[in-house]
Amino acid sequence: MRFVHEGSIAQYNVFTESKFQLRDTKVTLKPNLSPWQPPLIGAIDDPKKKGLKSFKLSDCDPADKPFSSGNKQGDKAAVEALALELDKLQNLFYADKRFKLLVVLQGMDASGKDGTLRGVFNRVTPLGVHTMAWKAPSEDERAHDYLWRIHQHMPRAGEFMVFNRSHYEDVLVPPVNDWITPEQTQQRFAQINDFERMLSENGTVILKFMLHISYEEQGIRLQERIDDETKHWKFSMGDLEVRKQWKAYQQVYENLLNATSTPWAPWTVVPADSKTHRNLMIASVIKDALEKLNLRYPPADPALKGLKVT
């Protein structure tokens, strides 16, 4: 399958096997996802995978670009093409109605969660994709278990749901601030794994992305929000307090990545210092996952055969 995007700068051909052509320049991409995906639960103990080590977030360079063609304009064109392909796939996904899709976007402040929503899903019809930006729980939500509010916003059959932050806030913020014990954190990891397994067994495809930016890049982006009055609404003084806890958050992120990357809900760490590459990588992973579902349109209605509109 081929999609051709005619842009104002140049014409690009985008192939499903991740080949990008920019006029007379061709770059073949064969990105290896394994360095960016923590071992799935149980894999480290698998005798067939002897020597497999725990995932180290420090081994992931936030400035890396494993999916890049090496040409920024080519990468931007690829993102646009992928966004259009996701729209087509969502249309088929909705017609098929055998599955639901949950995309989880997690990351430190200013890691690009909002930007991912705009860049990756901007071409998908609003009827087919829904978003939820999670904040601190309300009084009513705190009166229930921490997954109660999450379950109410799961996608319906044929829908995409994108979480800007998620239930993983409940195994990030409390441990960093010592609101729960290490034992309670481990308990929550197990509960989340069970919760996501239940969703998966009932037709929900779960893709989880940790948007990994550097301390330096976060500082630049936060400063931009301070300096630009039109971005003050995106800034909170609390962001600076959380920034002081950077090392603690990196450690807790590493813990949860190792504890909650499962065969039914895997994590992908996305190097996110580059906004364009971030969108390219996430869109590529989502597209690949959707294509593996072998989506299909419902059978033709025999009652419509030969029917003429008068």
N, C-alpha and C positions, 0 to 999 in steps of 0.2 A: 504494500500500500504506500502511496506517495501523496504528500501534500505539498502544494506549491504556494508560497506566500509572495505576493508582489508588493514590496515595500517602496517607500519613497526614495530610499538610498540605492538599493540593489535588489536583485531577485535571488531567492534562496530555494534550494530543494532540500527537504527534510525527509529522511527515510526512517522507517521503523527500526532498522538495524543500527541506528545512531550514527548515520553518516551525514555530514553536513557539507554542502557545496556552496561556496561564496564566489559567484562568477567563475573564474578559472582556477580558484584555489579550493582543493578538496582536503578535508581532514577527517580521518576515520577515528571514531571514539570507541574504545572498549573499556569503559570504566569498571573497575573492580570495587564492588560494594563491601567486600568483607572487612577492610580496615575500618569501615564506618558503621558496622553493625555488631553489637555485642553478641557473644556466644549465646545461643538460645538456652533456656533453662534445661539443665540436664546434660548439655553437650560437654561440659568440662569433665563430668564424671563418666563419660562414654569411653570405654576402653579403645574403641575404634578411632577416637580423636585424642589419643595420648599426647600430652605436651601442650594442649590448649590452655592458655592462661586467661585469667580474668581480664576484663576490658579496662583499659586505662584511658581516661579522658585526656590526660596530658599527652598521650601519643597522637592525638588528633590536632592537626594544625588548622586553626580557624581561617587562615588565609589560603589554604589549599583550594584547588579547583579541579577535582577529579573528573568532572563532566564537561569541562570547558573545551572548546575547539581551539582555544588560543587566540581567538578573534572576538573582541567584545561585541561588535556589531552582528557577527554571526551568531553569538550566543543569545543576543536579544531577539534576533529573528527566530531562533529555535524556540525560545520561550513563547513567543507569539503563536508560532505554529502549533506547539504543544497545547496551548490554551484552547485553540480552536478544535484540536483533536479531542481534548477532554470534553468539550461541549457535545461533540458527536457521540462520544462514548457514554456520556451521561444520558443522552436521549435514548440510546439503546438500553442502558442500565435501567432507566425508568420503565421502558416498555417491557423488559424482561421480568422485572419485579421478583426475582428469586433472591436478591441480595439487598443489603443496605451497606453504605460505606461510612465509616467513622474515621476522620483524619484528625489526629491530635498534634497540635503545635505547642511545644514547650520551649522555654528559653529564658535567659536573663532579660531584665529590662532593656529595651532598645535592640533586641536581637532580630527583630524584623517579622514578628508574627502578623501584624497588620499589613505590612508590605507583601507578605506571602499571599495573603488573602486576595489582595488586589492584583498581584502579578500572575498568579497561577489560575485563579478562578474567575477572572474578570470577563471571560467570554462565555461562561456557563450560564444558561438561563436561570434567572432568579427563582423560577418555579422548581428548579431541580437541585439547588444547593442552598443549604441553610447554615448559619453560623451562630455560635454562642461564645461570647466573651465572658469568662468567669471572673468574678470579683470575690471579695471576702464574703463568707456566708452571712445571710440575714439571721435575725433572731429565730425566726420560724425554722430556717434550715438547720441551725445549730441544735434545735430541739430534736432533730432526727439523726440517724447515722449519716456519716459524711458522704456516702454514695447515693443517698436518697435523692438529692437534687439532680445528680448526674443522670440517673436512670430515666428521669422524666424527659430528658432531651436527647434520647437516642433516636437515630434516624428511622423513618418508616421504610417499608419496602420500596425500592427504586429511588431512594433519596441519598444525597450526599449531606453529611453533617460535618462541619469543620469547627473544632474546638480551639479557641484562642485561650491558652491555658486550659487546665482540665482538673480531673480528680487527682492528678499528680502533685498539685499544690499541697495536698494533705499529707504527702510524704516528703515535702521539701521544706516548707515554712516551719511546721512544728518541730522537726528534728533540729534544724539550724538554731532555733530559738529555745531549745530544750523544753518545749511544751509537752512532749511525749518522750518516753524512754526508748532506748535502742530496741528493747523487746517489743514494745508497742509498734515501733516502726516496722520491724520484721513481720509482725502480725498483719499490719496493713498491706505490706507487699503481697502476702499470701492471699488476703481478701481481694485485692485488686486483680491478681492473676485469676482467681476463681470467677470473679465478676466478668472479666473480659472473656474467659473461656465460655461462660454461659451465653454471652452475646454472640460469640463466634459460632457456637453450636446451633444457634438460632438464625444464622444467615448474615451476621454482621461482619463485614471485612474491616479489620482494624489496622490502620497504618499510623505509626507514631514517629514523630520527627522531633529531635532535640536540636534547636537552632543554636549552633555553637559559635559564639563570637569571642573575640579576645578582650581582655581588660582594657587595652588601649583603644580599640574600636568603640567599645561601649562609652568610654569617656568622651570621644569625639562626638558621638551621636547625642549624648545627654547635653553636652555643651551647645550643640546646635539647637536643641529645644529651648535652652535658656536664652540664647542670643536672638532667636527668632520669635517675636511676639505672637505670631500666628500659630506657634507650636507650644505655647505655654500651657494650653489645656492638656497636653500629653505629658507634662512634667509634674512631679510631686516631690516635695522636699524629702519624703520618705525614700525616694529612689536613691538618694545619696547615702542614707543610712544602710540600705540594703547593699549598696556598692561596697561599703566597708566590710561586709560579710562575704566578699567574693570567694575567698579560699574555702570557707565553710560550705558555701553553696556548690562549688565545684566538686567537693568531696561527696556531698549528699547526692548530687546528680550522678556521679560515678557509681555510688551504691545502688541507686534505683535502676540504673541502666543494666547493671549486672543481675539484679534481682527480679526484674519484670519484663525482660525481653524473652518472649515465649514463641513457640511455633504458631500460635493463633493470634498473637499481637506483638510483632517484632518492632524493635526500635531501630531507627536509622539516625545517626548523628550527621548533621549537615553543616559543613564548614560555611559560616555565614558572614564573614567579613565582607565578601562581595555579594551585593544584593542580587545582581543578575545571575551569578552562579547559584546562589541559594534557590532562586525560583526555578532555574533550569534543572537542578538536581531533584527537587521535590516533585516537579511536574513529570519528570522522566520516570521516577519510581512509581508514582500513582498510575500513570498511563500503562506501565508494564504490568502492574498488579491487575488492572481492569482487563487488559487483553488476555491475561491468563485465566479469566473466569469463563471464557468461551460464551460470551453473552449472545443471546439470540432474540429475535422478535417472536411474539406469540404466533401460533399456527394461524394460517389464513382462515377467515370465516367463510365456510362454504355457502352460506346464505347470501353472500355478496357477489358470488360469481355470476357474471352476466347482467348484474343490476345496472340499469341506466337511469341517470338523473334527468327528469323531464322538467 
